[in-house]
Amino acid sequence: FSHVEMEELPTFGYFKTRKIERVTNVLSNNDCTLFDVHFSEGELIAKQLIKSSMLHIHTQKDIPDFTLDREGIFEHIMHFVGYNDIDINKHPDFSKRFYLAGKDENKIKDFFTNDLVLFFESNKHYHIEASENGLLIIGNERLASVKEIKSLAYFGMGLQKIIG
């Protein structure tokens, strides 16, 4: 696990309020890294230790910053920091099912092509964050089973193909 990626993880919004303790079980190839991250949330008595399996993709081309999740999960948080749900024209079902947020609405709308929308609609839902440091795909807030790791990797490969 490269030092660079360890530095990149905290740049994702997901870790703004979470403290990374350590990263284990790292599998890496070209532009993808699968790993388990142990992090804590909250302070003192309320502090929780959470382990989660994640996938980080270094994207070859410039992609806009965005957060994508199932409708309803991160919405209140994103709304609170001043982001509105971005609706993708011609995809009302996608817009209903997913919460998409980010600074540059036009760039994000251009990025979400029909193929990309279809890919997200027809696959398992993950929490996804995009930044200049690539894509972070987060599984459940627990360690993934072998089957779930395979799904996460497969999802990442499919996503990479579409983004190009």
N, C-alpha and C positions, 0 to 999 in steps of 0.2 A: 504494500500500500504506500503509494508515494506521498512524500511530505506535501507536495503541491495539493493533492486532493484533500488531504487533511485540513489544509488551509482554506480550501474552497468550500467545504461543507458549511462552516459557520456563516458564509455569505448568503446562504439561502434563507429566505424569510422564516421557514419552518423552525430554524435553530435560533431565531432572534430571542426567543424566550426559553430556550432549552440549552442545557449545558452538556456538551459532548464529553463523556468520560473516556471511552475508548472504542476502537474499531477492531473487529475480529473477523475471521473466516472470509478473507478476501480472495475473490476470484477475478482475474483481470484478463482482458484481451483487447487489442487495439484501442478502441475508444470507449469500451464499457468496463465498468467495475461493479461487481456485486459484492455486498458486504453486510455484516451485521453491525449496527451501531448501538452502543450502550449510552444512554443519555439520561439526565435527570431533569425533572420539571418541578417547579415550586421550590420553596425554601424551608429549611429547618423541619418542623414537625410535619408540614404538608408536603415535604419533598418525596417525590416518587422516582424510583429507578425504572426506566423503561428500556427494553431491548427491541429493536425493530430491524427487519431486513430491508435493504434499499438497493437501488440500482442507480449508478451515476453514468450518464452518457456525455462524452465530450462531443459536441456537435461540430461538424466541419464548417457549416455556414452560420452566418449571423442570424440569430433568432430573437424575436422580441421577448421581453420579460413578461411572464404571465403565471398565473396560478390556476389550475384546473382541478375541480373536485366535484363530487356528487352534490347536487343542489341541496342547500340547507346545512352543510357541515361547517364550512369556514366562512360562510356568508356574513354572519354578524360581525366577525372579526374584520374581514376585508372592508365591509361597509363602514365600520368604525374608523378605519384608517383612510377613508375617503375614496375607496374604489367601488365602482358600481358593476353589477353583473353585465357582461358584454353579450349581447345577443348576436348570433351569426345569422345573417339574412338567408332566407330560403331553407333554414334548418330549425323550425320552431320546436321540434321534438328534442333536438340536441340542447337548445337553449332552455327548455323546460327541465331537462334531466341533469344538466351540468351547470355548475357555477364557474364562470370564467371571468377572471379579473386581471387587470394590469394597467400600467400607465398609458401606453400608446395604443389607444383603441383601434385606430386605423391600421397600424402595422399588424396588430393581433388579428384583426378581421381578414387582412390579406394573407396572413400566415395559415389561418384555418381554412384550408382548401376543402373541397368536397371529399377528397380522398382521406384527409386527416380526420374530418368530422365523422365519416363513415367508420374509420378505424376505431375511434374512441367509442362510438355507439355500439359497435359489435364486439367489444372486448370487455374484460373485467375492468371495473373502475378502480383506479389508483389515485392517490393524491399526487399531483405532478406540479413541479415548479420549474420554470425556465428562467435562466439568467445568462449573463455573458460567460458564466462558468459552466454552461451546459444545462442538461436536464437532470433533475433529481426525481426519481420515481419511488414513492414510499408505499410499502406494503402495509399490513396491519401493525398496530403497536404491540407486537410480540414477535418472537423469532419465527421465521417461516419454516414450514416443513419442506422436505426435498421436492415434493410435488409443487408447492407454492413457489419455491425458488425457480423451478423449471418454467412455470407460468410467467414469472416476473422477467426472466431472461428472454423468453419467447416474445413477450410483449415488447420488451426493449428493442429486440432485433426488428420486429415489425415496424415499430415507430421510427427507428433509424432509417429503414428502407424508404418510408414515405417522405420523411424530412429531406433525405438525400445528402 
